[in-house]
Amino acid sequence: MLFSHLFFSRNVDYNILVEYLRETNKPYNGTTLESNLKGRTGFKKGTTELALNQGVEEGKFIKKAYGATFIFWYNQDLLPAVQKEDIE
Protein backbone atom coordinates (compact mmCIF):
# COMPACT_ATOMS: atom_id res chain seq x y z
CA MET A 1 0.00 0.00 0.00
CA LEU A 2 3.00 2.29 -0.10
CA PHE A 3 1.97 3.52 -3.57
CA SER A 4 -1.51 4.50 -2.42
CA HIS A 5 -0.09 6.27 0.64
CA LEU A 6 2.24 8.36 -1.51
CA PHE A 7 -0.54 9.03 -4.01
CA PHE A 8 -3.09 10.23 -1.48
CA SER A 9 -0.88 11.85 1.17
CA ARG A 10 -0.76 15.15 -0.71
CA ASN A 11 -4.17 14.85 -2.26
CA VAL A 12 -6.84 17.43 -1.42
CA ASP A 13 -9.52 14.84 -2.25
CA TYR A 14 -8.25 12.57 0.52
CA ASN A 15 -8.53 15.40 3.04
CA ILE A 16 -12.10 16.07 1.88
CA LEU A 17 -12.92 12.40 2.47
CA VAL A 18 -11.40 12.45 5.97
CA GLU A 19 -13.31 15.62 6.90
CA TYR A 20 -16.57 14.26 5.47
CA LEU A 21 -16.35 11.10 7.57
CA ARG A 22 -15.38 13.09 10.66
CA GLU A 23 -18.17 15.64 10.28
CA THR A 24 -20.95 13.21 9.41
CA ASN A 25 -19.75 10.66 11.99
CA LYS A 26 -21.72 7.83 10.34
CA PRO A 27 -20.72 4.50 8.78
CA TYR A 28 -20.55 4.29 4.97
CA ASN A 29 -19.58 1.82 2.29
CA GLY A 30 -17.32 2.91 -0.56
CA THR A 31 -20.13 3.16 -3.12
CA THR A 32 -22.23 5.44 -0.93
CA LEU A 33 -19.25 7.68 -0.25
CA GLU A 34 -18.47 7.92 -3.96
CA SER A 35 -22.05 9.00 -4.58
CA ASN A 36 -22.16 11.47 -1.67
CA LEU A 37 -18.87 13.11 -2.63
CA LYS A 38 -19.48 13.21 -6.37
CA GLY A 39 -18.48 16.61 -7.67
CA ARG A 40 -16.58 17.46 -4.49
CA THR A 41 -13.68 15.08 -5.15
CA GLY A 42 -11.98 13.65 -8.19
CA PHE A 43 -12.26 10.08 -6.93
CA LYS A 44 -13.29 7.54 -9.52
CA LYS A 45 -14.75 4.10 -8.93
CA GLY A 46 -12.33 2.05 -6.88
CA THR A 47 -10.17 5.02 -5.94
CA THR A 48 -12.40 5.74 -2.97
CA GLU A 49 -11.71 2.23 -1.62
CA LEU A 50 -7.96 2.86 -1.86
CA ALA A 51 -8.32 6.14 0.04
CA LEU A 52 -10.51 4.49 2.68
CA ASN A 53 -7.97 1.70 3.16
CA GLN A 54 -5.22 4.29 3.54
CA GLY A 55 -7.30 5.94 6.26
CA VAL A 56 -7.60 2.58 8.01
CA GLU A 57 -3.82 2.09 7.84
CA GLU A 58 -3.29 5.56 9.31
CA GLY A 59 -5.80 4.90 12.11
CA LYS A 60 -8.25 7.57 10.94
CA PHE A 61 -10.99 5.14 9.93
CA ILE A 62 -12.35 1.87 11.24
CA LYS A 63 -13.23 -0.89 8.75
CA LYS A 64 -15.63 -3.76 9.31
CA ALA A 65 -16.82 -6.48 6.96
CA TYR A 66 -20.58 -6.54 6.55
CA GLY A 67 -21.55 -9.41 4.30
CA ALA A 68 -19.73 -9.00 0.98
CA THR A 69 -18.94 -5.32 1.51
CA PHE A 70 -16.91 -3.24 3.91
CA ILE A 71 -18.22 -0.43 6.09
CA PHE A 72 -15.98 2.48 7.12
CA TRP A 73 -16.40 5.15 9.77
CA TYR A 74 -14.26 7.77 11.45
CA ASN A 75 -12.24 6.50 14.41
CA GLN A 76 -14.23 7.61 17.46
CA ASP A 77 -11.08 7.71 19.60
CA LEU A 78 -9.92 10.72 17.57
CA LEU A 79 -13.02 12.77 18.40
CA PRO A 80 -13.05 15.03 21.47
CA ALA A 81 -14.81 13.64 24.51
CA VAL A 82 -18.28 15.06 25.12
CA GLN A 83 -18.91 16.37 28.60
CA LYS A 84 -22.17 15.61 30.36
CA GLU A 85 -22.89 19.34 30.62
CA ASP A 86 -22.67 19.66 26.84
CA ILE A 87 -25.42 17.08 26.36
CA GLU A 88 -27.93 18.57 28.80
Phi, psi and omega per residue, in radians:
M1 nan 0.078 3.135
L2 -0.998 -0.715 -3.129
F3 -1.054 -0.805 -3.113
S4 -1.138 -0.640 3.131
H5 -1.092 -0.805 3.128
L6 -1.137 -0.641 -3.111
F7 -1.171 -0.753 -3.033
F8 -1.627 -0.274 -3.019
S9 -1.076 -0.533 -3.141
R10 -1.856 0.229 -3.002
N11 -1.624 2.186 3.113
V12 -1.068 -0.636 -3.137
D13 -1.049 -0.674 3.124
Y14 -1.101 -0.744 3.121
N15 -1.125 -0.629 3.076
I16 -1.099 -0.738 3.116
L17 -1.085 -0.802 3.140
V18 -1.060 -0.827 -3.132
E19 -1.131 -0.665 3.128
Y20 -1.083 -0.806 3.134
L21 -1.162 -0.642 3.120
R22 -1.170 -0.806 -3.077
E23 -1.225 -0.711 -3.123
T24 -1.367 -0.536 3.069
N25 0.906 0.816 3.116
K26 -2.341 2.741 3.061
P27 -1.394 2.514 3.132
Y28 -2.454 2.700 2.898
N29 -1.707 2.913 -3.074
G30 -1.034 -0.703 -3.110
T31 -1.124 -0.743 3.127
T32 -1.132 -0.715 3.110
L33 -1.123 -0.725 3.095
E34 -1.004 -0.772 -3.140
S35 -1.154 -0.798 -3.106
N36 -1.149 -0.556 -3.080
L37 -1.728 0.096 -3.124
K38 -1.021 2.256 -3.110
G39 1.590 -0.370 3.113
R40 -1.677 -0.396 3.113
T41 -2.292 2.902 3.094
G42 -1.697 0.236 -3.124
F43 -1.127 2.370 3.048
K44 -1.835 3.042 -3.130
K45 -0.993 2.269 -3.139
G46 1.605 -0.543 3.141
T47 -1.210 -0.589 3.105
T48 -1.067 -0.736 3.116
E49 -1.051 -0.715 3.115
L50 -1.097 -0.749 3.128
A51 -1.150 -0.699 3.115
L52 -1.120 -0.730 3.118
N53 -1.157 -0.588 3.054
Q54 -1.110 -0.748 3.107
G55 -1.059 -0.628 3.083
V56 -1.138 -0.799 3.135
E57 -1.068 -0.610 -3.140
E58 -1.447 -0.118 3.135
G59 1.469 0.158 3.139
K60 -1.429 -0.539 -3.113
F61 -2.120 2.735 2.994
I62 -1.909 2.497 -3.097
K63 -2.206 2.336 3.117
K64 -2.441 2.374 3.078
A65 -1.295 2.359 3.092
Y66 -2.360 1.644 -3.037
G67 1.192 -2.196 -3.113
A68 -1.631 0.029 -3.107
T69 -2.113 2.990 3.090
F70 -2.035 2.483 3.115
I71 -1.946 2.405 -3.127
F72 -2.165 2.530 3.010
W73 -2.615 2.826 -3.118
Y74 -1.184 2.453 -3.137
N75 -1.139 1.987 -3.079
Q76 -1.114 -0.429 3.122
D77 -1.183 -0.296 3.140
L78 -1.563 -0.152 3.128
L79 -1.498 2.595 3.110
P80 -1.163 2.574 3.114
A81 -1.207 2.463 3.118
V82 -1.653 2.251 3.122
Q83 -1.468 2.617 -3.128
K84 -0.999 -0.634 3.136
E85 -1.126 -0.542 -3.137
D86 -1.243 -0.439 -3.107
I87 -1.434 -0.646 -3.066
E88 -1.333 nan nan
